[in-house]
């Protein structure tokens, strides 16, 4: 992970942003300046997306059930979370009441299924990833317009 140093100008811009747009917007702009690929989605949001696309409830995802549709939804959650959020695997696996080794297995299962073209996994993964990518794109557009406003003043 890259280390970034804030310059005096960066801090001045941040303070001006807080005064002009509020702390939340200023923080978004600052984060995007130093890490443009910062995740814009949370584990909870990914879990909700997975439940909507797979028709498996949050309770089922967290349960001990071994029904194939529930296990597949868990695998998809771990894969999508790993590929869209920077965090340790144990945090992802905790969300579905599993250990990190299970999360690693889930990720490998989905990767293999995607390589083989299994529709039951490929389709939900593509749909969820498309929604996440659209959300990221919308947030980038919002950040661009905020930056343009900042330079107009």
C-alpha positions in Angstrom: 0.0 0.0 0.0 1.3 3.4 -0.9 2.2 6.0 1.7 1.2 9.6 0.9 2.4 12.8 2.6 0.1 15.7 2.9 1.6 19.1 1.8 0.6 22.4 3.3 -1.4 23.2 0.2 -3.3 19.9 0.5 -4.3 20.9 4.0 -5.3 24.4 2.9 -7.4 22.9 0.1 -9.0 20.5 2.6 -9.8 23.4 5.1 -11.3 25.5 2.2 -13.3 22.4 1.1 -14.7 22.0 4.7 -15.7 25.7 4.8 -17.3 25.6 1.3 -18.9 22.1 1.0 -18.8 20.5 4.5 -16.5 17.9 6.1 -18.0 14.8 4.3 -17.5 16.2 0.8 -14.0 17.6 1.6 -13.0 14.1 2.9 -14.3 12.4 -0.2 -12.3 14.8 -2.4 -9.2 14.4 -0.2 -9.5 10.6 -0.3 -9.9 10.5 -4.1 -6.9 12.8 -4.5 -4.6 10.3 -2.7 -6.3 7.1 -3.5 -8.7 7.3 -6.5 -9.6 3.6 -6.3 -10.8 4.0 -2.7 -13.7 1.7 -2.2 -17.1 3.4 -2.4 -19.1 0.5 -1.2 -19.3 -1.2 2.2 -19.5 -4.9 3.2 -23.1 -4.3 4.3 -24.0 -2.9 0.9 -22.4 -5.8 -0.8 -24.3 -8.2 1.4 -27.6 -6.4 0.6 -26.8 -6.6 -3.2 -26.0 -10.3 -2.9 -29.3 -11.0 -1.1 -31.3 -9.1 -3.6 -29.7 -10.8 -6.6 -29.6 -14.3 -5.2 -32.9 -14.2 -3.3 -31.2 -15.4 -0.2 -31.8 -13.5 3.0 -29.1 -12.0 5.3 -30.2 -14.5 8.0 -29.6 -17.4 5.5 -26.2 -16.0 4.5 -25.2 -16.0 8.1 -26.8 -19.3 9.0 -25.2 -22.8 9.1 -27.3 -23.9 6.2 -25.6 -26.1 3.5 -28.4 -25.7 0.9 -26.6 -25.1 -2.4 -28.3 -21.8 -3.2 -27.3 -20.4 0.2 -23.7 -21.7 0.0 -23.4 -20.2 -3.5 -24.6 -16.9 -2.3 -22.0 -17.0 0.5 -19.3 -17.8 -2.0 -20.4 -14.9 -4.2 -20.4 -12.5 -1.2 -16.8 -13.4 -0.3 -15.6 -13.1 -3.9 -17.3 -9.7 -4.5 -16.2 -8.3 -1.2 -12.6 -9.4 -1.7 -12.5 -7.8 -5.2 -14.1 -4.5 -4.2 -13.0 -3.7 -0.6 -9.6 -3.4 0.9 -9.8 -5.3 4.1 -8.6 -8.5 5.7 -10.3 -11.7 4.8 -11.4 -12.4 8.4 -13.5 -9.3 8.3 -15.3 -10.6 5.2 -15.7 -14.0 6.6 -17.0 -12.7 9.9 -19.9 -11.1 8.0 -21.2 -14.6 7.1 -20.1 -16.2 10.4 -17.2 -18.2 8.9 -13.4 -18.2 9.3 -10.9 -16.7 6.9 -10.0 -20.2 5.4 -13.6 -20.6 4.4 -13.5 -17.1 2.7 -10.4 -18.2 0.8 -12.2 -21.3 -0.3 -15.2 -19.4 -1.4 -13.2 -17.0 -3.5 -11.4 -19.9 -5.2 -14.8 -21.6 -5.9 -16.1 -18.5 -7.6 -12.9 -17.9 -9.6 -13.0 -21.5 -10.8 -16.7 -21.2 -11.6 -16.1 -18.0 -13.6 -13.3 -19.7 -15.5 -15.6 -22.6 -16.3 -18.5 -20.3 -17.2 -21.0 -21.7 -14.7 -24.2 -19.6 -15.2 -25.4 -20.1 -11.6 -22.4 -18.1 -10.4 -21.4 -16.1 -13.4 -24.7 -14.3 -13.8 -25.2 -13.1 -10.3 -21.5 -12.0 -10.0 -21.8 -10.1 -13.3 -25.0 -8.4 -12.2 -23.6 -7.4 -8.8 -20.3 -6.2 -10.2 -22.1 -4.1 -12.8 -24.2 -2.4 -10.1 -21.0 -1.7 -8.0 -19.1 -0.4 -11.1 -22.1 1.9 -11.9 -22.1 3.2 -8.3 -18.4 3.9 -8.5 -18.7 5.7 -11.8 -21.5 7.9 -10.5 -19.4 8.8 -7.4 -16.5 9.7 -9.7 -18.7 11.9 -11.7 -19.9 13.6 -8.5 -16.3 14.1 -7.3 -15.4 15.6 -10.7 -18.2 18.1 -10.5 -17.2 19.0 -6.9 -13.6 19.5 -8.0 -14.8 21.7 -10.8 -16.9 23.8 -8.4 -13.9 24.2 -6.1 -11.7 25.5 -9.0 -14.4 27.9 -10.2 -14.4 29.9 -6.9 
